[in-house]
């Protein structure tokens, strides 16, 4: 990018007094990314410093999907015209109308586009989400649902889509769940552990909550059946 800007400054110098606008696709240091952008790097360099654009009247940047501005609005990302992931659900798609006045001033006006389907994240137990009248607006949005039921309900996505036809993502995070790193521990400890304890630990790790007595008994019966070769 520094090489390209050096070429641009050479051309500007040859052209004489003029206003200058740079349009570039790059990751500016200090910019706020989202989960949607692809990696953009050359060698081990993935970001470009602000000083690369020194002396340019206005810099219109692409790559980062969030609308953001730097240096008093002289350097701007307008953001994407559509949302590409739930990390962008708060983004308002827009463009920038920029006036470069003869006196050297810059006036930027944001124009919201009003395009694309809205996005939202819903969290709660399945039955509550399906019955809550306050969620009517979400019926027309792309929906990410975080279900907090103790047990993941059967056909949860299908039931969600009956009310929220544009539900596209579902995760299960039971209330009271404890986040772990998912590590199983040293192999020797695993080999020496009782199979029932391993099964209980696995389910606790996956669900983030302890098993109730009935679940423990079902597991115990299954382990016994495997050990003895009798039907559970």
C-alpha positions as CSV (number, residue, x, y, z in Angstrom):
1,X,0.0,0.0,0.0
2,X,2.9,2.4,0.7
3,X,4.3,1.6,-2.7
4,X,1.0,2.3,-4.4
5,X,0.6,5.6,-2.5
6,X,4.1,6.7,-3.5
7,X,3.0,6.2,-7.1
8,X,-0.2,8.2,-6.5
9,X,1.8,11.1,-4.9
10,X,4.1,11.2,-7.9
11,X,1.1,11.5,-10.2
12,X,-0.4,14.2,-8.0
13,X,2.8,16.2,-8.0
14,X,2.9,16.1,-11.8
15,X,-0.7,17.2,-12.1
16,X,-0.3,20.4,-10.1
17,X,-2.7,21.8,-7.5
18,X,-5.7,19.4,-7.2
19,X,-8.0,17.8,-4.7
20,X,-7.2,14.1,-4.1
21,X,-9.3,11.1,-3.3
22,X,-8.0,7.6,-2.7
23,X,-10.2,4.6,-2.9
24,X,-8.6,1.5,-1.3
25,X,-9.4,-2.0,-0.1
26,X,-7.3,-2.5,3.1
27,X,-7.3,-3.1,6.8
28,X,-6.4,0.2,8.5
29,X,-4.7,-0.1,11.9
30,X,-7.2,0.8,14.6
31,X,-10.2,-0.4,12.6
32,X,-12.8,-2.6,14.2
33,X,-13.3,-5.9,12.4
34,X,-16.3,-8.2,12.5
35,X,-16.5,-12.0,12.1
36,X,-17.3,-11.6,8.3
37,X,-14.1,-10.3,6.8
38,X,-11.6,-12.7,5.2
39,X,-8.0,-12.5,6.1
40,X,-6.2,-9.8,4.1
41,X,-2.4,-9.8,4.3
42,X,0.8,-9.6,2.3
43,X,3.6,-11.6,3.9
44,X,3.2,-11.0,7.6
45,X,1.6,-7.6,7.2
46,X,-2.1,-7.5,7.7
47,X,-2.7,-3.9,8.6
48,X,-1.9,-0.5,7.1
49,X,-0.9,2.5,9.2
50,X,-2.8,5.8,9.0
51,X,0.4,7.7,7.9
52,X,0.3,5.8,4.5
53,X,-2.6,8.2,3.5
54,X,-1.0,11.5,4.8
55,X,-1.6,14.4,2.5
56,X,-4.7,12.9,0.8
57,X,-7.9,15.0,1.0
58,X,-10.3,12.1,1.4
59,X,-9.8,8.3,1.7
60,X,-12.7,6.0,1.0
61,X,-11.9,2.5,2.4
62,X,-13.3,-1.0,1.9
63,X,-12.7,-4.3,3.6
64,X,-14.0,-3.7,7.2
65,X,-17.7,-4.2,7.3
66,X,-18.5,-1.8,10.1
67,X,-19.0,1.9,9.3
68,X,-16.2,3.8,11.0
69,X,-14.3,7.0,10.5
70,X,-10.8,8.3,11.4
71,X,-8.9,11.6,11.4
72,X,-12.1,13.7,11.7
73,X,-13.8,11.9,8.9
74,X,-11.1,12.3,6.3
75,X,-10.6,8.5,6.3
76,X,-13.8,6.5,6.3
77,X,-15.2,3.0,5.9
78,X,-18.8,3.3,4.7
79,X,-19.4,-0.3,5.7
80,X,-21.1,-3.0,3.7
81,X,-24.5,-2.5,2.0
82,X,-25.7,-5.8,3.4
83,X,-25.1,-7.6,6.7
84,X,-23.0,-10.8,6.3
85,X,-23.0,-12.4,9.7
86,X,-24.6,-12.0,13.1
87,X,-21.6,-10.1,14.3
88,X,-23.0,-7.3,12.1
89,X,-26.6,-7.4,13.3
90,X,-26.2,-3.9,14.8
91,X,-24.8,-2.4,11.6
92,X,-27.0,0.0,9.7
93,X,-26.2,-0.4,5.9
94,X,-25.3,3.0,4.5
95,X,-23.2,5.0,2.1
96,X,-21.3,8.3,2.4
97,X,-22.1,11.3,0.3
98,X,-18.9,13.4,0.4
99,X,-18.6,17.0,-0.8
100,X,-15.1,18.4,-1.3
101,X,-15.6,22.1,-1.2
102,X,-13.4,24.6,-3.1
103,X,-12.2,26.0,0.2
104,X,-10.6,22.7,1.2
105,X,-13.3,21.6,3.6
106,X,-14.9,18.2,3.6
107,X,-18.6,17.5,4.3
108,X,-19.7,13.9,4.7
109,X,-23.4,12.9,4.9
110,X,-24.4,9.4,5.8
111,X,-27.3,8.0,3.8
112,X,-28.9,4.9,5.3
113,X,-29.9,2.4,2.6
114,X,-32.7,0.5,4.3
115,X,-31.9,-2.7,2.4
116,X,-31.5,-6.3,3.4
117,X,-33.3,-8.3,6.0
118,X,-32.8,-7.3,9.7
119,X,-30.9,-9.6,12.0
120,X,-31.5,-10.5,15.7
121,X,-30.4,-12.8,18.4
122,X,-33.0,-14.4,20.6
123,X,-32.2,-16.0,23.9
124,X,-34.4,-18.1,26.2
125,X,-36.3,-21.3,26.5
126,X,-37.9,-22.6,23.4
127,X,-41.5,-22.4,24.6
128,X,-41.0,-18.9,25.8
129,X,-39.6,-17.7,22.5
130,X,-42.4,-19.3,20.6
131,X,-45.1,-17.6,22.8
132,X,-43.6,-14.2,23.5
133,X,-45.7,-11.6,21.6
134,X,-42.9,-9.0,22.0
135,X,-40.9,-11.0,19.4
136,X,-43.3,-10.4,16.5
137,X,-40.7,-8.2,14.7
138,X,-38.2,-11.0,14.7
139,X,-40.6,-13.1,12.5
140,X,-39.3,-11.2,9.5
141,X,-35.6,-11.1,10.5
142,X,-32.7,-13.5,10.1
143,X,-32.7,-15.1,13.6
144,X,-29.9,-16.6,15.7
145,X,-31.5,-18.5,18.6
146,X,-29.7,-19.3,21.9
147,X,-31.8,-21.9,23.7
148,X,-31.4,-22.0,27.5
149,X,-33.6,-25.1,28.1
150,X,-31.9,-27.6,30.5
151,X,-32.3,-30.2,27.7
152,X,-32.2,-29.4,24.0
153,X,-35.8,-29.8,22.8
154,X,-36.5,-32.3,20.0
155,X,-36.7,-30.7,16.5
156,X,-35.9,-27.3,18.1
157,X,-34.9,-25.7,14.8
158,X,-38.0,-26.9,12.9
159,X,-40.2,-25.6,15.7
160,X,-38.4,-22.3,15.7
161,X,-38.8,-21.9,12.0
162,X,-42.6,-22.4,12.3
163,X,-42.7,-19.0,14.0
164,X,-39.4,-17.5,12.7
165,X,-39.1,-18.8,9.2
166,X,-35.7,-17.1,8.7
167,X,-34.1,-18.7,11.7
168,X,-30.7,-19.9,10.4
169,X,-28.5,-20.5,13.5
170,X,-29.2,-22.3,16.8
171,X,-27.0,-23.0,19.8
172,X,-27.8,-24.6,23.2
173,X,-26.5,-22.9,26.3
174,X,-28.4,-24.2,29.3
175,X,-29.0,-21.8,32.2
176,X,-26.2,-22.3,34.8
177,X,-23.9,-23.8,32.3
178,X,-20.2,-23.6,33.0
179,X,-17.9,-22.7,30.1
180,X,-14.9,-25.1,29.9
181,X,-12.0,-25.4,27.4
182,X,-13.2,-28.9,26.5
183,X,-10.0,-30.6,27.3
184,X,-10.2,-34.3,28.4
185,X,-7.0,-34.3,30.5
186,X,-4.0,-36.6,30.2
187,X,-4.5,-39.8,28.3
188,X,-3.4,-41.9,31.2
189,X,-6.1,-40.5,33.4
190,X,-8.7,-41.2,30.8
191,X,-7.6,-44.8,30.3
192,X,-7.7,-45.4,34.0
193,X,-11.1,-43.8,34.7
194,X,-14.4,-45.6,35.1
195,X,-16.4,-45.6,31.9
196,X,-19.5,-44.3,33.7
197,X,-17.4,-41.4,35.2
198,X,-16.1,-40.6,31.7
199,X,-19.6,-40.6,30.2
200,X,-20.9,-38.3,33.0
201,X,-17.9,-36.0,32.6
202,X,-18.4,-35.9,28.8
203,X,-22.0,-34.9,29.1
204,X,-21.2,-32.3,31.7
205,X,-18.6,-30.8,29.5
206,X,-20.8,-30.7,26.4
207,X,-23.9,-29.4,28.2
208,X,-22.3,-27.4,31.0
209,X,-24.6,-28.8,33.6
210,X,-24.7,-31.9,35.9
211,X,-26.9,-34.9,35.1
212,X,-30.0,-35.5,37.2
213,X,-30.5,-38.8,39.0
214,X,-32.6,-40.3,36.3
215,X,-30.0,-39.5,33.6
216,X,-27.2,-41.0,35.8
217,X,-29.2,-44.2,36.3
218,X,-29.8,-44.5,32.5
219,X,-26.1,-44.2,31.9
220,X,-25.2,-46.7,34.7
221,X,-27.7,-49.2,33.2
222,X,-26.1,-48.8,29.7
223,X,-22.6,-49.2,31.0
224,X,-23.6,-52.3,33.0
225,X,-25.3,-53.8,29.9
226,X,-22.1,-53.3,27.8
227,X,-20.0,-54.9,30.5
228,X,-22.2,-57.9,31.0
229,X,-23.4,-58.3,27.4
230,X,-27.0,-58.2,28.5
231,X,-29.7,-55.9,27.0
232,X,-30.1,-52.6,28.9
